[in-house]
Amino acid sequence: MKFAVITHVKHIKSENKYFGYGPYVREMNIWLKHVDELIIVAPLQKSVPSAIDDHYNYKKIDFRVVSDFSFTNFRNSLYSFFKVPVIFWSIFWVMKKADHIHLRCPGNMGLLGCLIQILFPNKIKTAKYAGNWDSCSEQPWTYNLQKRILSNRFLTRNMKVLVYGEWENQSKNIKPFFTATYSQTEKRVIEKTSLDSIIEFIFVGSLVSGKDPMYAVRLIQKLVEKGKNVVLNLYGEGKERIFLERYIKENQLENFVVLHGNQNKEIVKKAYQKNHFVILPSRSEGWPKAIAEGMFWGCVPIATKVSCVPYMLDYGNRGVLLEMDLSKDVFYIENILEDENVFKDKSILAVQWSQKYTSDLFEDEIKKLLVK
């Protein structure tokens, strides 16, 4: 089977290996166990792989380099006007050659892929929509256009569209799905230290406004002011780091908030095992891996009510759904901190739910999608 991947993920070539954002590449490596030939259409940048990057476990990759493009401002839009026809042509010929077309959405490359796949109604296709599938949420018009095309069974034929969460009134080609990080063999019970000791919160993700790490810092600040023995560990890098560093210094939070930067998978895994809570006040998510990973290791999740997060947290039974109102959210967290039995119950429920979604189950489901 010739398997073609159309993705916006920026890649790096180093020592004859192709690297990309770690969670994405590790997921794709599961798909690639079951394909004979691989073609990737994606941007390639000159850089050095970072701690959060990983490489494809595939020997021979037919990598078709395309330009990165966007329509975020007039200048980018002008450049993109000339780039898009060339990219369109590259994707077309790859799709024509492929036996199975796989789109990664949402994104600019995903949008082009959605449009071009219409020309290949008889090809076997899958699309992974990694964003928020909720039609009621505010999203860029390009994201909504991708959702409309993918769910239109006249335009999109012979395709399974994998989305996070279960949503009402969906077309038959929309398939509720999940993602996974840890295997069946990694399952084990983690005994968290007592809440009478230091209570640790972990944030894992890009330090960008959309993830709102500042709100996590402010939550910890309020808990410190109330006399709670708490620490927040932030893992990730991004544009917000400079503002976080300034805020931490100005408010004398150096002993309560620690910026760890980008770290590899194993270091983050050990951090999950050590921390009591995993927090993600994000404005938009698909399936937040940080929340699912933290839950796997017994962290009680604290997250916003976006996408399928309410389902993941069983509408608050196995975690805290943030209102994004500081006083209310601190009150909800305090209620757990003051009753260790409540914490333990939510932690157990989090583990029981998350440990169902292993990479082994994920691979079994992928195999079904690749069968002709």
N, C-alpha and C positions, 0 to 999 in steps of 0.2 A: 504494500500500500504506500503510495506517495502522499505524504501528509504535509499540507501547507498551512503555516501559521502566519496570520496577518496581525501585527501588533504594533502599538505605539511605544512599547517599552524600549528605552534607549539601551543599546548594548555596547560592550567594550570587548575588543579582541586583545587577548594577552596570552603569550606562549601558546599560540595556535588553539586557544580555547575561547569560546564566546561566553561572556559574563553578562548578567543582568540582575535586576532587583531580586534578591534571594528568595523570598516567598513565592514569587511568580515562577522563577526558574525551577525551584524544587517541585512545584506542582506540575509544571510541564514535563519534568523528568519522568513522572509517573505515566503520563500519556505516551511518552516516547519509548517506553519499554515494549510497546505493542505496535510499532510502525516500522516499515522496511526502509523507507526513504524520507528524509526530512528537508523541507524548504522553509526558510524563514524570511519574511519580508518585514524589515524593521529599520529604524535609524541606527547608525553606528557612530559613536563618538570617540575622540582621542582622549583617553583618560586612563587612570589606573584603578583597578577594582578596589572597592572599599570593604570594610568589615561586613557590611550588609549585602554584598553582592555574592552571587554563586555562579557556577558554570554548568552548562548542559552536559549531561552524561551521555553523549552521543558522539560517535567517532567521526562520521562524515556529514557535515552540515552544508547544504547548498544555501548560503546566506546571500540574499539579494538586498543590497544596501539602498535605502531611499532617504531622502532629505527629511529632516524634522520640520514640521510646519505648524502654524497656528494662526488664529484670526483674532488675537487678543487686542491688537491695536492696528492703526492704519498702515504702519510700516510693515508689520508682519503679514497683514492681509495682502499687501501689494506683492511682497515676495512670494507668498503662497499662491497667488494667482498664476504665477509662472511655474511653480513647482508641481502643483496638483496634476496637470495633464501628464507629466512624466511619470509620477507615482501611480496614477490611474492605469497607465499603460503597463507598468511593471506588474501590478497586482493582477491585471487581466490575464497576462500570459502565464503567470504562476497558477492562477485558478484553472486555466485551460489545461495545464499539464497535470494538475493534482487529481488524486482519487478521492481525497477527503479534504475539505476546506474547513479550517478552524479559525474563527474570528475572536479577537479579544476586544471586548467593548466595556464601557464607553471610552471613546477617544477619537482623535481625528483620523487615525488609520482605520479604526473600527467603523467610522462613518463611511469612508470610501469603500471599505470591504462590504458593508451592508448594501451599498448601491450596486457594486459590481457583481455581487453574488446573484442578483436578480437575473443576470444574463446566463446563469448556469443552473436552471431549475432541476436538472436531473442528477447533479452531483450530490454526493452525500456530504452534509455539512453539520457543523456544530458551532455554537457561539457561546462564549462564556461572558455573561454580563456581570462584571464584578462590582458594579455600582448599586445604587439604591433603585430598586424596581418599583417603588411606591409611586403610583401615578399622581398622588395628591401632593407630593413634595415639590418644592421649588428647585428646579434644575436648569442648566443651560439648554437653550432650544435645540442644540445639536444632540444632546443626550436624549431629549424627548423624541426627536426625529428618528434616532436609532431604535428606540423602543417601539415606535409606530411601525417602522419597516420590518423589524424582526417578528413582531406579533401579527403582521398581515400575511395570512396564508396564501393570498394570491401572488404577492410580490416575493415572499420567502417560502420556498418549497423544499421539501426533503431535508429540513433542518430541525435539530433540537436546540432550543435556547435555554441555557442553564441560568437560573436566577436564584437569588437568595431570598428565602421566605416563601410563604404560601399566600397568594393573592386571589381575590375573587374575580370572576368573569374574565378568565384568561383563555386565549386560543389554545388549541390542543398541542401545539408545538412548544409551549412554554413548560419547562420542567423544573420544579423546585429542587434546589441542589444545595450543596454545602462545600466546605473545603476543610482540609485537615493538615495537621503538622506532625503529630506524634503517632507512632505505630502501636499495635496491640501489645508488643513486647515491652513497651515503655511504661505501661500502666503500673502504677503503684500508689499506695496510700502515703500521703505526706502529712506528718504531724506538725501542725503549726504551733509556734510558741504561744504561751499564754498572752492574753491581752493586758495582763498586769505588767508585762515587760514593754519594750519598745514596739509600737504598732507600725508596721511598714506598709506603705502604699506604693504601687509601681505604675508608671505610665510608660508605654512602649509605642513609639510612632514618630513620625516627622514632627519637628518643632515648627509647625506652621499654624497660621490663624485658624484654618479649617478644623484642626484637631483641638484647638483651644487649650494648650498646656497651661496657659496663664490662669485659667479657671481652676485647674487642679491645684496650682500653687496657692491661690487665694482660699480654697477650701482648707488646705493644710494650715495656712496662716490663721484662719478662724478657729480651727481646732486647737492650735497651739495657744492662742489667746484664752481659750477656755480651760487651759491647764492639761490638755491631753498630751501624752508622751508619744508623739507621732513623727514619722519621717516619710518624705516623698522622694522616691528614686525615679528620675526621668532618663529613659534610654532613647536616644535618637538625636538627630541634628536637623537644623533648619534655620530659616530666617528669623524666627522668634527667639533664638538663643540669646542674642544680644540684649533684648528687652527683658528676658527672664533673668539674666545675670544682673542687670541693673536693678530690677525689682527686688531680687533676693538680697542684694547688698544694701539697698536703701531701707529695707524693712528688717534688716538683721536676721535673716532666715538661713544663714549659712549652715547652722547646725541642724536644720530641719528639712532642707531641700538640697538634693545632690544631683548634679548634671553629669551623667556618665558618658554621654556621647553615643556614637554608633558602636555597637558591640556585636560579636558573632552569636550564632544561634545557641551555642552551648552556654555561654555566659548569661544570656537572657533566660535560658531555661532554668539555670540555677537560681537566678534572681526571682523568678516566679515561685519556685519552691520555697524560698525564704520569706517572701512577702505575704501579708495577710489579705490585702485588697488589690485589685487591678482596676484602674480608673481611666476612662476615656470620654471626655466631655465633647466629643466630636459633633460637628454640625451636619455631616453627611457620611454615610458608610454603606457598604454592601453587607458583607459578612465580616465584622471586625475581628481579624485574627488575634489581635492582642487580647481581646476579651475571651474568646474561646480558648486560647492557650493558657491564660491565667486561670480560668475555671478548671482546666484539665489538671492543674496542680493545686487545686483547693483554694485559690484566691476568690474572695467574694467580689463579684463584679459591680462596678459603679459606672453607669453609662447613660447617655442620652437616649431619648425615645425616637430613634431614627431607624428607618429600614426595618429589618427583622429583629432588632435588638430587644424589643418588648417580648417577642417570642422566645429568644434565647434566655432571657432572664425570668421567663414564666410570669411576666407582668408584675415582677417585684418579689415573687416568692423565693427566688434564688439569687437575689441581688438588690441593688438600689437603682431605680430609674430616676435620673436627674431631672429636676424641674428647671434647672438653670436659674434658680432663685437662691442666692447664697444662704440666706437664713433658713429657708425650708430644707435645702439639701444638707446643711450642717446638722439640722435637727434630726433628719432621717439617719444620718451616719452615726450620730451620738447615740441613738436608740440601740444600735447594734453594739457599739463600743461598751455600753453600760450593761450588756447582758451577754456573757460569753456563750451561753447555750443557743441564743439566737444566731450568733456568728457561726458556731459549729454546725447548726442545722442548715444554714444557707451554704456553707462551705461544702458540706456533704452532698447537698442537692446539685450544686454547681459541678462537682466531680462526676456524679452519676450521669448528668446530662452530657457533659462535654466528652467524657471518655467513650461514649457511643460512637463518636465521629472520628474514627482512626484513619490513618493513611491506608490501612489494609482495606477497609470498607470503601474508601474513596477509589482505590484502584479497581475493586470489583465493579463499581458503578461505571467507571471509565471504560472498562472492557466491553460492557454492554453497549455503550455508545459507539464503539469502533467496529462492531460487528456489521458486516455488509447486509 
